Amino acid sequence: MPKNTSVAAHLRRLLELLASGAPAEDFGTVATEARRGGVGGDDLAEIEQATQAALRVHGALRQHQRREAELTALFDTAGDLAALRDLDAVLRSIVRRARMLLGTDTAYLTLPDEEAGDTFMRVTDGSVSELFQNLRLQ
C-alpha cells in the first residue's frame, strides 16, 4: 500500500483476506504494511486489534467448515449404510468413512477370533499390503 494510506484501507484489506479465505499467516502482513506506510499510534493499535478480531473470525469460519464437512460425511455414511445389506459391504463402508473423517492414510477394523485365540484384520482401507490385510495379532 502507498505511504500514508488510511486506516480504512488496511481494515478493508483484512475484510478482503477474510472474504477470500486467505491463510491465517496473511493477516499479520496488514499491520506490518501499515507500520511501513507510516501508520502509528492509535491508528496502528486499531489495525492490530482488528487483525486479532479478523483472526478470530477466520478461526471460527474454518471450524464451521470442518464441522460442515464432518456432518456431510456422517449423512453420506448413514445413507450408504441404509442402502447396504451385505455385512462385509457395511464394514468396508464404515472403515472407509472413518479413514476419510480422520484424514489418515489407512484405517482398519480388527475382530477377535475366539477359536484361534487371536485378533485378525476384518476390513482394511488404504492398505495395499496383502501382508497387512491378512495380519493376525496374538
C-alpha positions as CSV (number, residue, x, y, z in Angstrom):
1,M,0.0,0.0,0.0
2,P,1.2,3.5,-0.7
3,K,2.6,5.8,2.1
4,N,0.1,7.4,4.4
5,T,-2.8,5.2,3.4
6,S,-5.9,5.5,5.6
7,V,-6.7,3.1,8.4
8,A,-9.8,2.2,6.5
9,A,-7.8,0.8,3.6
10,H,-6.0,-1.6,6.0
11,L,-9.2,-2.6,7.6
12,R,-10.7,-3.2,4.2
13,R,-7.7,-5.4,3.4
14,L,-8.5,-7.5,6.4
15,L,-12.0,-8.0,5.2
16,E,-10.7,-8.9,1.7
17,L,-8.5,-11.6,3.3
18,L,-11.4,-13.0,5.2
19,A,-13.7,-13.0,2.1
20,S,-11.0,-14.7,0.0
21,G,-10.3,-17.5,2.6
22,A,-6.7,-16.4,2.8
23,P,-4.4,-18.4,5.2
24,A,-4.0,-17.0,8.7
25,E,-0.4,-16.1,8.1
26,D,-1.5,-13.4,5.6
27,F,-3.4,-11.4,8.2
28,G,-0.2,-10.4,10.1
29,T,1.1,-8.6,7.0
30,V,-1.6,-6.0,7.2
31,A,-0.2,-4.4,10.4
32,T,3.3,-4.7,9.0
33,E,2.3,-2.9,5.8
34,A,0.6,-0.2,7.9
35,R,3.6,0.3,10.0
36,R,5.9,0.6,6.9
37,G,3.4,3.0,5.4
38,G,3.8,5.4,8.3
39,V,0.7,4.5,10.3
40,G,1.4,4.7,14.0
41,G,0.0,5.4,17.5
42,D,-3.7,4.8,18.0
43,D,-4.3,4.0,14.3
44,L,-1.8,1.2,14.3
45,A,-3.2,-0.1,17.6
46,E,-6.7,-0.1,15.9
47,I,-5.3,-2.1,12.9
48,E,-3.6,-4.6,15.2
49,Q,-6.8,-5.1,17.2
50,A,-8.8,-5.5,14.0
51,T,-6.3,-8.1,12.9
52,Q,-6.8,-10.1,16.1
53,A,-10.6,-9.9,15.6
54,A,-10.2,-11.0,11.9
55,L,-8.1,-14.0,13.0
56,R,-10.8,-15.0,15.5
57,V,-13.4,-14.8,12.7
58,H,-11.1,-16.7,10.4
59,G,-10.7,-19.5,13.0
60,A,-14.5,-19.7,13.6
61,L,-15.1,-19.9,9.8
62,R,-12.5,-22.8,9.5
63,Q,-14.1,-24.6,12.4
64,H,-17.6,-24.3,10.9
65,Q,-16.3,-25.5,7.5
66,R,-14.7,-28.5,9.2
67,R,-17.9,-29.3,11.1
68,E,-19.9,-29.0,7.9
69,A,-17.6,-31.5,6.1
70,E,-17.9,-33.9,9.0
71,L,-21.7,-33.7,9.1
72,T,-21.8,-34.2,5.4
73,A,-19.7,-37.3,5.7
74,L,-21.8,-38.5,8.5
75,F,-25.0,-38.1,6.5
76,D,-23.4,-39.8,3.5
77,T,-22.3,-42.7,5.7
78,A,-25.8,-43.1,7.1
79,G,-27.2,-43.1,3.5
80,D,-24.7,-45.7,2.4
81,L,-25.3,-47.9,5.4
82,A,-29.1,-47.8,5.0
83,A,-28.7,-49.0,1.4
84,L,-26.3,-51.8,2.1
85,R,-27.5,-55.3,3.1
86,D,-24.2,-57.2,3.0
87,L,-22.2,-57.2,6.3
88,D,-18.8,-57.0,4.5
89,A,-20.0,-54.1,2.4
90,V,-21.3,-52.3,5.6
91,L,-18.0,-52.8,7.4
92,R,-16.0,-51.6,4.4
93,S,-18.1,-48.5,4.2
94,I,-17.7,-47.8,7.9
95,V,-13.9,-48.2,7.7
96,R,-13.6,-46.1,4.5
97,R,-15.7,-43.3,6.0
98,A,-13.7,-43.4,9.3
99,R,-10.5,-43.1,7.3
100,M,-11.9,-40.1,5.4
101,L,-13.1,-38.3,8.5
102,L,-9.8,-38.9,10.4
103,G,-7.8,-37.9,7.3
104,T,-5.5,-41.0,7.7
105,D,-3.6,-43.0,5.1
106,T,-5.0,-46.3,6.3
107,A,-7.8,-47.5,8.5
108,Y,-8.8,-51.0,9.6
109,L,-11.2,-53.0,11.7
110,T,-9.9,-55.9,13.8
111,L,-12.1,-58.6,15.3
112,P,-11.2,-61.3,17.8
113,D,-11.1,-64.9,16.7
114,E,-12.2,-66.9,19.7
115,E,-11.2,-70.3,18.3
116,A,-7.7,-69.2,17.3
117,G,-7.2,-67.0,20.3
118,D,-6.0,-64.1,18.3
119,T,-7.3,-60.9,16.5
120,F,-7.5,-60.6,12.8
121,M,-7.9,-57.8,10.2
122,R,-11.6,-58.0,9.1
123,V,-11.5,-54.9,6.9
124,T,-8.7,-52.5,5.8
125,D,-8.9,-49.4,3.7
126,G,-5.9,-47.6,2.2
127,S,-3.5,-50.5,2.6
128,V,-2.1,-52.1,-0.5
129,S,0.0,-54.7,1.5
130,E,-1.6,-58.1,1.4
131,L,0.6,-59.0,4.4
132,F,-1.0,-56.2,6.5
133,Q,-4.5,-57.1,5.2
134,N,-4.1,-60.7,6.4
135,L,-2.3,-59.8,9.7
136,R,-3.2,-61.8,12.8
137,L,-2.3,-60.5,16.2
138,Q,-1.6,-62.8,19.2
